[in-house]
Amino acid sequence: MTIKVDDFMTQDSSVTAADILAQRLYRAGCRFAFGMPGGEVLALIDALARAGIEFVLAKHENAAGFMAEGVYHRTGAPALLVTTVGPGALNAVNVVENARQDRVPMIVLSGAIDPAEAATYTHQVLDQREVFRPVTKASFTFDAGAAAAIADKAVAIATEGRPGPVHIDVPISVASAPVAARPAFDRRDAPPLQPAEGGDLAQARRWLAAAERPVIVMGLDAMNQNAGAAIRDFAESFGAPVISTYKAKGLIPEDHPLSLGAAGLSPKADRLLLPLLAEADLIICAGYDPIEMRVGWRDPWDAATVPVIDITAAPNHHYMHQAGVNFVADCGATLATLALGVTPRAAWGDRIARLKSELAAAFPRDEDWGPAAVIDTCMTALPEGTLATADSGAHRILLSQMWRCTEPRGLMQSSGLCTMGCAVPLAIGAALATPERHVVSFSGDAGFLMVAGELATAAELRTPAIFVVFVDASLALIDLKQRQMGLNSNGVDFEGPDIAAIGRAFGGAGHTVRNRAELQDALQAAMAETRFTVIAAVIDRKSYDGRL
């Protein structure tokens, strides 16, 4: 990506520091910003509009950040979140930390009281950079004299290496300050890194040349580097099955014979997949970032006895696993370099086909009614290429195993931080960025209620997204864990409102369904709508038992 401004800025008092920031963000691909305005960001929002960036009013800053992330997943441009001073900024901390843990490039612009004003004024004044510093890759105070440099640095830091959020505190007077003429400059990305010839590369090639049962584990780094084609080609050449993290689903189409789907959260899936690693004579971590994985994936192999090649975008400081050879480099370029001159010897036989059958049997689709029936009916009724989002909860574990992705980012979710309330705003953002695609959101009723107010945003944007809600009036996953621990049910059940009526109250369509036929009819009606639809699928609160 090249970020470029006009050859020279004109010395026009109408060009402000906020204009420079907005122009740079536009040239980075940003077309939408999300948030809630306050007096401290009015000049900034005005500058965004002049640059061609539409500001979308959300009903809460946390949801605004997820809408911005939904746009990022469809366009590749950094997510853009705007908050006003004090409580507005602090409302965004959860979604910013989610962006850090889920490796989402996000630019967070927060209004700020001018330093001179803050010296003798205390209302809503706090050190916002200190708040955001632990949950971002970097935090800046915007300055008119360095507007272009700060904007460029923010985009570069947010998008390079492992992507993540960058915060810019924008003092009121700085946003509207005029800027003087100065020559423009370009920033060009460095070429993809790949390992140099040497001892580690030679060792890795020897391992690959000797391997008869290689396995690939791919993850977030590979997705962010668009390494899907390279991994697929490598896997096909060397007969290596591919295990994916949830975020990397679809990087290799999940109907591919070598794709084993996702791992890391479902005990049922992991009981089938982890033994395969024990059978492998070479494990290749292709952009595998273990931030998504649960405790069962801590030291899932013994690097002292099995050869492991780890290709990542950042050094291993997590110690979730270890490897014999580590490359901090571009995943696709490294795999291509690694394969040079190596003759494949894979001899898995029918082991992978049998394992795929076992995985399918572990998550049956033929129940009369329940969460699996809801997912299966949606997969059958909705057209190929439908984009999906998933909230945190029991339904996400089941959905992530059953929903088949044939493209990257076909299922969007929070899998690093695993925060609730993300699915609805993610779907709104994805639908706004790609109105030609069908978008379906899956939420539990508790997560849906956290962000139900954003249905007003969906109505204002006239997005026909479909919001499917698993209604069991319970925090089903926590209830399941309580029962597994032999504890009494406590603090997990609630009086559920009429979910479908909430959808209708906000200007959308609303349906309550209790069987497959009713759900099928509701989905057909939803696809014919020009407004959003809420579908409340009523299920038993213990219907996840034995399924995860």
Backbone torsions as a table, in degrees:
resi	resn	phi	psi	omega
1	MET	NA	135.1	175.7
2	THR	-112.8	129.2	175.9
3	ILE	-104.5	122.5	-173.4
4	LYS	-138.7	138.4	173.3
5	VAL	-109.4	176.8	177.9
6	ASP	-59.1	156.2	-174.0
7	ASP	-55.3	-38.0	175.4
8	PHE	-142.1	140.5	172.2
9	MET	-79.1	136.2	176.6
10	THR	-79.7	146.9	-179.9
11	GLN	-83.9	75.3	-175.4
12	ASP	-118.2	123.0	-175.7
13	SER	-62.9	-14.6	178.8
14	SER	-79.4	-11.5	176.7
15	VAL	-88.9	118.1	-175.4
16	THR	-107.6	169.8	175.7
17	ALA	-60.3	-38.0	177.4
18	ALA	-63.8	-33.8	176.1
19	ASP	-61.5	-43.5	179.9
20	ILE	-62.3	-45.6	178.5
21	LEU	-59.6	-46.6	-178.4
22	ALA	-63.8	-41.5	179.8
23	GLN	-62.8	-41.0	179.2
24	ARG	-65.5	-39.8	178.5
25	LEU	-66.7	-37.8	175.8
26	TYR	-60.8	-44.8	-179.3
27	ARG	-70.3	-16.7	172.7
28	ALA	-82.9	-1.1	176.5
29	GLY	105.8	-4.2	-177.8
30	CYS	-69.7	129.7	176.5
31	ARG	-124.6	-12.7	179.1
32	PHE	-134.2	142.2	169.4
33	ALA	-125.0	147.9	-175.7
34	PHE	-128.9	146.0	176.8
35	GLY	162.6	-162.2	174.9
36	MET	-131.2	126.6	-174.4
37	PRO	-79.3	158.0	169.2
38	GLY	-143.2	171.6	-177.7
39	GLY	-57.5	-26.1	-176.2
40	GLU	-75.0	-14.3	-176.6
41	VAL	-120.6	10.8	-176.7
42	LEU	-63.5	-41.3	178.7
43	ALA	-65.9	-35.1	178.9
44	LEU	-67.4	-46.0	179.8
45	ILE	-63.0	-38.2	177.7
46	ASP	-63.2	-40.3	178.5
47	ALA	-66.6	-39.1	176.8
48	LEU	-59.1	-42.9	179.8
49	ALA	-63.6	-41.6	179.1
50	ARG	-63.8	-30.6	-179.5
51	ALA	-81.2	-10.1	-179.3
52	GLY	99.9	17.3	179.0
53	ILE	-105.4	117.0	-177.8
54	GLU	-78.8	129.5	176.5
55	PHE	-91.0	127.4	-179.8
56	VAL	-108.9	121.2	178.3
57	LEU	-78.6	115.0	173.6
58	ALA	-96.3	179.4	-179.5
59	LYS	-102.9	-6.8	175.8
60	HIS	-159.1	143.6	-176.4
61	GLU	-64.0	-33.9	179.6
62	ASN	-63.1	-46.1	177.7
63	ALA	-65.9	-36.2	178.6
64	ALA	-58.6	-40.8	178.9
65	GLY	-63.6	-38.2	178.3
66	PHE	-71.4	-33.9	173.1
67	MET	-60.8	-43.2	178.0
68	ALA	-61.3	-39.3	177.4
69	GLU	-65.2	-39.2	177.5
70	GLY	-58.9	-39.7	175.8
71	VAL	-64.5	-44.5	179.3
72	TYR	-55.8	-43.5	-177.4
73	HIS	-62.7	-24.0	-179.7
74	ARG	-97.4	-26.7	-174.8
75	THR	-110.1	-24.5	-175.4
76	GLY	83.7	-8.4	178.4
77	ALA	-79.2	151.1	179.7
78	PRO	-55.9	141.1	173.3
79	ALA	-67.8	141.4	-174.4
80	LEU	-125.5	116.3	-177.6
81	LEU	-119.9	131.5	-179.9
82	VAL	-119.5	128.2	177.9
83	THR	-129.4	152.3	173.1
84	THR	-85.1	-178.2	-172.4
85	VAL	-70.5	155.2	169.9
86	GLY	67.3	-113.7	-176.0
87	PRO	-61.8	-32.1	177.4
88	GLY	-63.0	-45.9	178.9
89	ALA	-63.7	-44.8	-176.4
90	LEU	-68.9	-27.3	174.9
91	ASN	-61.1	-21.9	-173.8
92	ALA	-91.5	-3.2	-172.7
93	VAL	-59.4	-41.3	-179.0
94	ASN	-60.1	-48.7	-176.4
95	VAL	-70.9	-28.3	177.2
96	VAL	-69.9	-43.0	175.7
97	GLU	-64.4	-36.3	174.9
98	ASN	-59.3	-42.5	178.7
99	ALA	-62.8	-36.7	178.5
100	ARG	-66.1	-46.5	-176.3
101	GLN	-77.1	-26.7	178.8
102	ASP	-96.8	8.5	173.9
103	ARG	58.1	49.3	179.5
104	VAL	-104.1	121.8	176.5
105	PRO	-70.2	114.8	-175.7
106	MET	-134.6	134.3	173.2
107	ILE	-104.3	120.2	-178.9
108	VAL	-107.6	114.0	179.5
109	LEU	-105.9	114.9	-179.9
110	SER	-115.8	134.8	172.6
111	GLY	-65.1	150.9	-177.5
112	ALA	-144.6	146.6	173.9
113	ILE	-69.7	137.5	177.6
114	ASP	-58.1	140.7	-177.3
115	PRO	-54.9	-40.4	-179.4
116	ALA	-64.8	-37.7	178.0
117	GLU	-67.5	-42.1	-177.3
118	ALA	-65.9	-20.3	-179.6
119	ALA	-65.7	-26.5	-177.9
120	THR	-130.5	21.7	-176.3
121	TYR	-142.1	138.6	-172.6
122	THR	-120.7	-16.5	-175.1
123	HIS	-63.0	120.1	179.1
124	GLN	63.0	15.6	-178.2
125	VAL	-92.2	124.1	173.4
126	LEU	-152.7	166.2	-179.5
127	ASP	-81.7	90.4	-176.3
128	GLN	-68.1	-32.8	177.6
129	ARG	-64.8	-36.1	177.9
130	GLU	-67.3	-33.2	177.0
131	VAL	-66.2	-44.6	-174.1
132	PHE	-85.1	-17.1	-174.9
133	ARG	-56.3	-44.0	-178.5
134	PRO	-71.1	-17.9	-174.5
135	VAL	-111.3	13.6	179.3
136	THR	-133.0	165.6	173.3
137	LYS	-77.6	-26.3	179.3
138	ALA	-164.7	156.7	176.3
139	SER	-137.9	133.3	-177.8
140	PHE	-123.8	154.2	163.4
141	THR	-101.7	123.5	-175.5
142	PHE	-67.4	141.2	-179.0
143	ASP	-137.9	133.4	-176.9
144	ALA	-61.6	-35.5	-178.3
145	GLY	-72.8	-14.4	-179.3
146	ALA	-129.6	31.0	-173.5
147	ALA	-58.5	-48.6	-177.4
148	ALA	-66.8	-41.4	-178.6
149	ALA	-64.4	-43.3	-179.9
150	ILE	-65.0	-42.5	178.2
151	ALA	-60.8	-45.7	179.6
152	ASP	-63.5	-43.3	179.3
153	LYS	-61.7	-42.1	-179.1
154	ALA	-60.5	-46.7	180.0
155	VAL	-65.3	-42.5	-179.0
156	ALA	-63.1	-47.6	-178.5
157	ILE	-65.7	-38.4	-179.0
158	ALA	-66.1	-32.7	-170.9
159	THR	-103.2	-20.1	-174.1
160	GLU	-91.3	156.3	-177.8
161	GLY	63.6	-131.4	169.9
162	ARG	-85.4	116.2	-177.3
163	PRO	-61.0	160.5	179.2
164	GLY	-178.1	-178.2	-175.9
165	PRO	-83.5	147.9	173.1
166	VAL	-129.6	135.5	-176.8
167	HIS	-106.7	138.3	173.6
168	ILE	-127.4	116.6	173.7
169	ASP	-82.1	124.7	-174.2
170	VAL	-114.8	97.8	176.8
171	PRO	-60.2	148.1	-174.0
172	ILE	-55.4	-50.8	-174.5
173	SER	-71.4	-27.3	-179.2
174	VAL	-68.9	-40.9	-177.9
175	ALA	-56.4	-40.1	-176.4
176	SER	-96.4	5.9	-178.8
177	ALA	-71.4	135.7	176.0
178	PRO	-69.2	152.1	-180.0
179	VAL	-116.8	147.3	179.1
180	ALA	-86.8	161.7	179.5
181	ALA	-66.6	142.8	174.4
182	ARG	-158.1	150.1	178.7
183	PRO	-61.6	148.3	175.3
184	ALA	-79.2	163.9	172.9
185	PHE	-143.5	155.7	-179.8
186	ASP	-108.0	149.2	170.3
187	ARG	-119.5	125.3	-179.0
188	ARG	-114.1	140.5	178.5
189	ASP	-66.1	147.6	172.0
190	ALA	-71.6	151.9	177.4
191	PRO	-64.9	157.9	179.6
192	PRO	-57.5	137.9	177.8
193	LEU	-77.3	142.3	172.7
194	GLN	-143.2	153.4	-174.3
195	PRO	-67.2	141.4	176.3
196	ALA	-81.8	156.5	175.2
197	GLU	-59.4	137.2	-178.4
198	GLY	169.1	-169.4	-174.4
199	GLY	-61.9	-44.1	-177.9
200	ASP	-65.9	-42.8	179.9
201	LEU	-66.6	-40.1	177.7
202	ALA	-62.7	-42.0	178.7
203	GLN	-63.8	-44.3	179.9
204	ALA	-61.5	-39.4	178.4
205	ARG	-67.0	-36.3	177.6
206	ARG	-64.0	-42.5	177.9
207	TRP	-62.6	-43.4	-178.9
208	LEU	-65.6	-39.9	-179.4
209	ALA	-65.2	-30.1	-178.1
210	ALA	-89.5	-12.5	-170.6
211	ALA	-74.4	130.7	172.2
212	GLU	-108.6	-19.7	-179.3
213	ARG	-132.5	64.7	178.5
214	PRO	-77.3	148.3	176.0
215	VAL	-131.8	140.2	175.9
216	ILE	-109.8	132.9	170.7
217	VAL	-115.5	116.4	-175.7
218	MET	-115.7	153.9	-176.5
219	GLY	-152.6	-155.0	-170.0
220	LEU	-56.2	-42.3	-179.6
221	ASP	-58.0	-42.5	-179.3
222	ALA	-64.4	-39.1	178.6
223	MET	-65.2	-45.6	-178.0
224	ASN	-67.7	-21.1	177.2
225	GLN	-96.0	6.4	-179.5
226	ASN	53.6	45.8	-173.8
227	ALA	-94.6	12.1	-175.4
228	GLY	-57.7	-47.9	-178.1
229	ALA	-63.4	-40.3	-179.7
230	ALA	-65.7	-40.9	179.1
231	ILE	-67.4	-42.2	179.1
232	ARG	-61.3	-46.1	180.0
233	ASP	-61.5	-43.2	179.8
234	PHE	-64.4	-45.1	-179.4
235	ALA	-61.6	-42.1	179.7
236	GLU	-67.0	-38.8	-179.2
237	SER	-65.7	-38.4	-173.3
238	PHE	-107.4	8.4	176.9
239	GLY	60.6	35.3	-174.1
240	ALA	-99.0	121.6	174.0
241	PRO	-66.8	154.6	-174.1
242	VAL	-123.2	121.4	171.8
243	ILE	-100.6	137.7	-175.6
244	SER	-118.0	151.6	163.7
245	THR	-77.6	169.5	-177.2
246	TYR	-64.5	-39.3	-178.2
247	LYS	-67.1	-27.0	-177.0
248	ALA	-92.4	7.0	178.4
249	LYS	-54.0	135.2	176.7
250	GLY	87.7	-8.8	177.1
251	LEU	-59.3	-38.7	161.0
252	ILE	-110.5	126.8	-177.8
253	PRO	-50.2	134.0	-172.9
254	GLU	-76.5	-1.6	170.4
255	ASP	-93.5	4.6	177.8
256	HIS	-71.3	141.1	-177.4
257	PRO	-58.1	-25.7	-178.2
258	LEU	-95.7	-3.9	-179.9
259	SER	-84.1	126.6	178.9
260	LEU	-105.4	11.9	177.0
261	GLY	75.1	-159.2	-169.8
262	ALA	-100.4	157.3	-178.6
263	ALA	-143.0	169.4	169.2
264	GLY	113.3	-12.4	-177.9
265	LEU	-131.8	-36.2	-179.4
266	SER	-86.7	118.3	176.7
267	PRO	-59.5	-34.9	-179.8
268	LYS	-63.6	-43.6	178.7
269	ALA	-67.2	-43.5	-176.6
270	ASP	-65.7	-32.1	177.7
271	ARG	-64.0	-23.1	177.0
272	LEU	-92.4	-33.3	-173.0
273	LEU	-86.5	-37.8	-177.3
274	LEU	-62.5	-37.0	175.7
275	PRO	-60.2	-28.7	178.1
276	LEU	-63.5	-37.8	177.6
277	LEU	-63.5	-34.9	178.6
278	ALA	-68.0	-25.8	178.8
279	GLU	-84.9	-17.5	-174.1
280	ALA	-70.7	147.0	172.1
281	ASP	-106.4	4.4	171.6
282	LEU	-159.9	129.8	176.2
283	ILE	-117.4	125.7	178.2
284	ILE	-113.6	115.3	175.8
285	CYS	-88.5	104.3	-175.9
286	ALA	-98.5	93.1	-177.8
287	GLY	64.6	30.5	-176.5
288	TYR	-83.1	112.8	177.2
289	ASP	-106.8	111.0	-171.9
290	PRO	-78.0	9.5	-179.6
291	ILE	-62.1	-20.9	179.4
292	GLU	-83.0	-14.3	-163.9
293	MET	-92.7	153.3	179.4
294	ARG	-93.9	-178.3	-168.9
295	VAL	-58.8	-28.6	179.4
296	GLY	-64.3	-16.2	179.1
297	TRP	-102.4	17.3	171.4
298	ARG	-87.5	120.5	-175.0
299	ASP	51.7	58.0	-177.9
300	PRO	-76.9	-5.1	175.2
301	TRP	-144.5	164.2	177.6
302	ASP	-102.7	102.9	-176.4
303	ALA	-65.8	-12.6	177.9
304	ALA	-80.6	-19.2	-176.6
305	THR	-116.9	-22.1	178.3
306	VAL	-119.7	134.5	178.0
307	PRO	-65.0	131.6	179.2
308	VAL	-132.8	127.7	176.4
309	ILE	-111.4	121.4	-176.7
310	ASP	-112.4	118.5	178.6
311	ILE	-114.2	112.9	-173.2
312	THR	-136.5	167.7	177.8
313	ALA	-90.2	-7.9	-179.5
314	ALA	-148.9	153.5	179.5
315	PRO	-61.0	155.1	179.7
316	ASN	-78.4	96.9	172.4
317	HIS	-109.5	3.5	-175.8
318	HIS	-88.8	-31.6	-179.6
319	TYR	60.9	23.8	171.6
320	MET	-68.0	-29.5	175.3
321	HIS	-154.2	171.3	175.3
322	GLN	-130.8	164.0	-178.6
323	ALA	-138.7	158.0	177.7
324	GLY	-77.6	-32.1	177.7
325	VAL	-133.8	131.9	-179.1
326	ASN	-121.5	128.1	174.2
327	PHE	-119.1	120.4	171.3
328	VAL	-94.3	95.4	-169.5
329	ALA	-163.9	174.7	175.7
330	ASP	-67.6	132.2	-173.6
331	CYS	-64.7	-50.6	-177.3
332	GLY	-63.2	-45.6	-179.8
333	ALA	-63.7	-37.1	-179.0
334	THR	-68.4	-42.8	178.7
335	LEU	-62.4	-40.1	178.5
336	ALA	-63.7	-41.9	178.8
337	THR	-66.5	-41.6	-178.9
338	LEU	-61.9	-36.3	-174.1
339	ALA	-78.6	-13.4	-175.1
340	LEU	-58.6	122.5	174.8
341	GLY	76.4	7.8	-177.5
342	VAL	-102.8	131.2	179.0
343	THR	-94.0	124.0	-178.6
344	PRO	-65.3	149.1	179.3
345	ARG	-135.3	18.8	-171.9
346	ALA	-56.0	139.3	-178.1
347	ALA	-143.9	47.0	-180.0
348	TRP	-73.8	-18.5	-178.0
349	GLY	61.9	-135.8	-178.8
350	ASP	-93.1	11.4	-176.4
351	ARG	-59.0	-40.5	-175.6
352	ILE	-72.0	-41.3	178.0
353	ALA	-62.1	-40.5	178.7
354	ARG	-65.7	-39.4	179.9
355	LEU	-65.8	-39.8	176.5
356	LYS	-60.7	-40.0	178.2
357	SER	-65.9	-39.6	178.6
358	GLU	-65.1	-39.0	178.3
359	LEU	-65.2	-41.8	178.1
360	ALA	-63.1	-40.2	-179.7
361	ALA	-68.5	-27.2	-178.9
362	ALA	-70.7	-21.2	-178.6
363	PHE	-127.8	72.0	-174.8
364	PRO	-66.1	152.4	-176.9
365	ARG	-110.7	0.8	-166.8
366	ASP	-99.1	16.3	177.8
367	GLU	-67.8	152.0	179.9
368	ASP	-65.2	-47.3	179.6
369	TRP	-158.1	145.7	-177.1
370	GLY	148.0	-173.5	-176.2
371	PRO	-62.0	-38.9	178.6
372	ALA	-65.9	-36.8	178.1
373	ALA	-66.6	-37.3	177.0
374	VAL	-62.0	-47.4	-178.4
375	ILE	-64.6	-45.7	-178.2
376	ASP	-63.3	-41.4	179.5
377	THR	-64.3	-41.4	178.1
378	CYS	-63.8	-41.6	179.6
379	MET	-64.3	-34.6	-178.6
380	THR	-76.9	-40.4	-173.0
381	ALA	-82.1	-35.0	-176.9
382	LEU	-80.8	146.1	-175.5
383	PRO	-69.9	156.9	175.4
384	GLU	-57.8	139.9	-178.8
385	GLY	92.0	1.8	175.8
386	THR	-64.5	131.9	177.5
387	LEU	-87.4	143.9	-177.0
388	ALA	-129.4	149.9	170.8
389	THR	-126.9	153.0	-178.0
390	ALA	-135.5	134.7	174.5
391	ASP	-85.2	169.7	176.0
392	SER	-76.0	149.5	-178.7
393	GLY	139.1	179.6	-177.9
394	ALA	-59.1	-38.0	-177.7
395	HIS	-62.5	-30.6	-178.2
396	ARG	-67.1	-38.0	179.3
397	ILE	-62.9	-48.2	-178.9
398	LEU	-66.9	-44.1	-179.4
399	LEU	-60.7	-42.3	-176.5
400	SER	-67.5	-23.6	175.3
401	GLN	-85.4	-33.6	-173.8
402	MET	-92.1	-34.2	-175.2
403	TRP	-72.6	121.6	-176.9
404	ARG	-93.1	122.8	179.6
405	CYS	-104.7	130.4	176.8
406	THR	-109.2	5.2	177.5
407	GLU	-147.6	155.4	176.7
408	PRO	-62.8	147.7	176.7
409	ARG	61.7	22.8	175.8
410	GLY	-74.1	-19.8	173.3
411	LEU	-129.4	112.8	-176.6
412	MET	-102.9	135.0	-175.8
413	GLN	-160.8	169.0	171.7
414	SER	-96.8	109.8	-176.0
415	SER	-120.7	-8.2	172.7
416	GLY	-89.3	-61.0	178.1
417	LEU	-81.0	-26.9	-179.2
418	CYS	55.2	53.8	-179.1
419	THR	-90.6	144.5	177.7
420	MET	-78.9	159.1	176.4
421	GLY	84.0	16.6	-176.2
422	CYS	-94.7	-27.8	-167.7
423	ALA	-66.1	-44.2	-177.8
424	VAL	-62.5	-53.4	179.6
425	PRO	-66.7	-33.4	174.3
426	LEU	-58.3	-42.8	-179.8
427	ALA	-66.5	-38.8	178.7
428	ILE	-61.9	-45.1	178.9
429	GLY	-64.0	-43.7	-179.9
430	ALA	-63.8	-40.2	179.9
431	ALA	-68.9	-34.8	178.5
432	LEU	-66.5	-40.4	-177.0
433	ALA	-76.6	-29.4	-178.2
434	THR	-132.7	73.4	-176.5
435	PRO	-64.8	-15.2	-179.9
436	GLU	-80.1	-8.8	-177.5
437	ARG	-103.5	147.3	168.9
438	HIS	-75.6	138.4	179.7
439	VAL	-129.5	129.4	177.6
440	VAL	-124.5	137.0	179.8
441	SER	-112.5	137.2	177.7
442	PHE	-117.3	121.5	-179.8
443	SER	-133.9	151.7	162.3
444	GLY	-77.4	163.5	-177.1
445	ASP	-66.0	-34.2	179.1
446	ALA	-66.9	-45.4	178.4
447	GLY	-64.9	-37.5	178.3
448	PHE	-62.5	-42.9	-178.0
449	LEU	-65.6	-25.9	177.2
450	MET	-61.5	-30.8	-172.5
451	VAL	-127.3	20.6	-176.4
452	ALA	-58.0	-28.8	178.6
453	GLY	-61.9	-22.0	179.6
454	GLU	-73.5	-7.8	170.7
455	LEU	-60.5	-30.1	175.2
456	ALA	-63.3	-38.3	176.9
457	THR	-65.2	-42.9	177.5
458	ALA	-59.3	-39.6	179.4
459	ALA	-66.9	-43.2	-179.7
460	GLU	-63.9	-36.0	-180.0
461	LEU	-82.8	-7.7	179.9
462	ARG	56.2	41.4	177.7
463	THR	-90.2	132.9	-179.4
464	PRO	-89.0	33.6	179.2
465	ALA	-60.2	152.2	178.9
466	ILE	-109.0	123.0	-179.2
467	PHE	-108.4	104.1	178.6
468	VAL	-93.5	127.7	-176.6
469	VAL	-120.3	124.3	174.9
470	PHE	-82.0	109.7	-172.4
471	VAL	-101.8	106.8	174.4
472	ASP	-133.3	7.9	177.1
473	ALA	51.5	40.5	-177.3
474	SER	-159.2	151.8	166.0
475	LEU	-82.4	85.3	-165.4
476	ALA	-61.4	-39.8	-177.4
477	LEU	-68.2	-40.7	178.9
478	ILE	-69.9	-38.5	175.7
479	ASP	-59.6	-42.9	178.9
480	LEU	-62.3	-42.5	179.3
481	LYS	-65.6	-39.2	177.1
482	GLN	-59.5	-46.1	-178.4
483	ARG	-67.0	-36.4	177.9
484	GLN	-66.0	-28.1	178.4
485	MET	-88.1	1.2	-179.6
486	GLY	74.2	21.6	-178.8
487	LEU	-96.4	157.8	174.6
488	ASN	-73.2	150.6	175.8
489	SER	-65.7	126.8	-174.6
490	ASN	-152.8	119.6	173.8
491	GLY	75.2	19.8	-177.0
492	VAL	-119.5	-12.7	-179.0
493	ASP	-104.5	150.9	-178.9
494	PHE	-150.6	162.6	176.4
495	GLU	-78.8	111.0	-175.3
496	GLY	-82.1	131.6	174.7
497	PRO	-77.4	177.9	176.8
498	ASP	-79.7	98.6	-174.9
499	ILE	-62.5	-44.0	-179.0
500	ALA	-63.1	-37.3	178.8
501	ALA	-65.1	-33.0	175.9
502	ILE	-61.1	-42.7	177.4
503	GLY	-59.8	-44.6	179.9
504	ARG	-66.7	-36.8	-178.6
505	ALA	-64.0	-29.7	179.9
506	PHE	-90.6	6.3	174.4
507	GLY	99.3	8.5	177.3
508	GLY	-106.6	-174.6	173.4
509	ALA	-88.6	152.3	179.2
510	GLY	-141.2	133.2	-179.4
511	HIS	-135.1	140.3	170.0
512	THR	-109.4	127.9	-176.0
513	VAL	-127.2	147.3	-178.4
514	ARG	-132.6	8.4	176.4
515	ASN	-159.3	172.1	-176.2
516	ARG	-62.6	-41.2	-176.4
517	ALA	-64.1	-42.8	178.6
518	GLU	-65.1	-38.5	177.7
519	LEU	-66.0	-42.9	177.5
520	GLN	-57.0	-45.9	-180.0
521	ASP	-64.0	-41.1	-179.0
522	ALA	-65.4	-39.6	178.9
523	LEU	-66.8	-40.8	177.8
524	GLN	-62.2	-41.8	178.2
525	ALA	-65.5	-38.9	-178.4
526	ALA	-64.1	-38.2	-178.8
527	MET	-70.2	-16.6	178.0
528	ALA	-93.5	-5.2	-176.9
529	GLU	-81.7	153.6	170.0
530	THR	-103.7	2.4	176.5
531	ARG	-122.0	173.3	-179.7
532	PHE	-72.7	160.8	177.9
533	THR	-132.0	134.6	171.7
534	VAL	-106.6	125.8	177.9
535	ILE	-116.4	113.4	178.8
536	ALA	-92.9	107.3	-179.5
537	ALA	-96.4	106.6	-175.3
538	VAL	-81.6	121.2	-179.5
539	ILE	-130.9	163.8	176.8
540	ASP	-72.9	142.5	-175.4
541	ARG	-69.1	-14.1	177.6
542	LYS	-105.9	17.3	-173.8
543	SER	-76.2	-7.2	175.9
544	TYR	-88.8	-8.5	-177.2
545	ASP	-56.1	128.3	177.7
546	GLY	77.1	1.1	-174.3
547	ARG	-102.1	-13.8	-172.0
548	LEU	-103.4	NA	NA
